Amino acid sequence: MSAVLPPSAAPIVAPMARSEGVWRAAGRRLWADRLGMTSVAVVLVFLVLIVLTASGLLARNWQKEVAVPSAPPGFMGAASSVEQSVATPTGPVADISAVDPLAPRYKEWAERAAQYKTIDAPKAETLPFGADRLGRDVLSKAMKGSQTSVFVGLLGAIVATLIGTVLGALAGFFGGKVGDFLEWLYSVFTSIPDILLILSFAVIFGRGVGSVAIILALVGWTGIYRQVRAEFIKHSTRDYVRSAEAIGASTASRMFRHILPNVSHVILVRLSLLVVAFIKYEVILSYLGLGVGVDDVSWGTMLSEAQSELILGYWWQLVAATAFMAVFVTAFSLMTDALRDALDPKLRGLE
């Protein structure tokens, strides 16, 4: 006859330790990456800069002519003043009225114009980053241009990523007629050169920041669609997805809760490439006059203006726009690389 153990003698079962979640583990690995966190900080600085410029706290007066035309940067010193002298004609052409019948009226018109002439505020002869050919502050233009270019690049890339991810997930997970239709749609878009599609959509949607972002999103979703489709085809037959199906997980749960985190590193890499590419496309569209409106400024319009200034030796607008663009693009690329490493399931298995 077996003895019955008292309740106090019953074995104590320790609770099972709950495994670390995918996103918590990724955050921990990202926090340990110094270069990745530095790039995150730089991107956040640009985002704060965009918010401040959009609210009018920074670069509010970027359109005002606050300096003399093409004023140099501060470290180059003030612009040299050039006195223009008007030579009085002599000899056979001394009588200007013989050449210009309106010459006798010039003095009268000048006196009448002087009565209505306003006193202009003194303009600076130098600025920290210099001025453009109209005397506008290049630093203010670069900060305001960050708002336009980064907004276009990020918004267009995010929308394109959403379109490509959703369509790629549907095509890769379901296949069949759904996959065939989406493959046909993909083939239609990829059979036309990107620049022709961009120009065609630009004519339809017109100019403007929002229009440019939509145009780029409608053109740029095909690359990420192809990669996400291949990843979903590969992961949909793996054991962890079949196990989720066996315990009653819904189709949406298997697609976006189980498979999507394991392919997110691919999506982030493609997102980084799209942001960089869309900023470049915005430069091209602005140069062709199909980008942002004439009352806006972007890195693309600054580079377009800098071409004519560079011939005259005024290089500071080109350097300012290029520096802002290079810093943001580099930081954003490093940030997405760090996020990819933090989310990559292969690297997770090495811990």
C-alpha positions, 0 to 999 in steps of 0.5 A: 500500500503506497503512502500518501505524501502530505501536501507540504511534501509535493514536488515544487515545479519551477515556472518555465522561463519565458523566451525573449521576444523577437522585437525585445531581442532586436532592441537589445542587440541594436542598443549594443551596436555603437555605430548603429545607435550613432546613426539612429541619433543622426537620423533623429536629429534630421527628423527633429530638424524637419519638425522644426522647419515644418512648424516655422521655428527654423528657416522661416525666412529662407526666401528673404534676401538677407545678404548681397548676391552670392555672399561667401561663407564666413570663413572666407571673409566679407565680399569685396565691394565693386564700384561701378562707374558710368563713363560719359561718352565723348566724341562722335557719340556724345549726343546720346539723343542721336542714338537713343531718342528716349535719353532726354527723359532718363533724368526726369524718370530718375527724379520721379523714381527717387521720390518713391524709392524706399530705404532697403535694410542693410544686407550682410556681406557674408553668412555662415554657409554663404548666400545664393545668387539672390542673397538668400541664406544657403544654410536656411535653404539647406535646412528647409530643403531637408524637410522636402527631400527627406519627406519625399524620400521617406514617404515614398519609400514607406508607401512603396515598401508597404505596397511591395510587402503586402503584394509580395506576401500575398503572392508568396503565401497563397500562390495560384491565381493570386500569385499569377495575377500579381506576377502579371502586374509586376511584369507590366511595371518592370517592362517599362523603364523607371524614368519613363514611368516617373515622367508619365506619372509626373505629367498625370499627378503634376508637381508638388511634394505629395505628388512626387512621393506618390509617383516614386512609390508607384514606381519603386514597389516592384523590387521589394515585391520580388524579394518578399515574394521569394521569402514568403514562398521559402518560409511558408513551408517551414516547420514553425509556420506549419506548427502555428497552423496546427494550433489554429493560427489564422492566415493573417497571423501566420503571414504577418506575426510569424513569417514577417518578423523573419523576413524584416531584415530583407525589407529594411535593406530594401527600404534603405535603398529606396530612400536613397534612390528616391532622394536622387529621383527627386533631384532629377525631377526637380532639375527637369522642372517636374519635381517640387513647386517653384515656391518650395526648396529641396536638395534637388532644386539647390543642386540645380541652381548650383550648376550655374553658380559653380561656373562663376566660382560660387561653390558653397550652395553645392557643398551645403546641399551635398553635405546635408544629403551625404550625412543623412543618406549615410546615417540612414543606410548605417541605421538600416544595416544595424536594424537588419543585423539585429533582426536577422534570424541567422545572426540571432542563432549565433548568440 
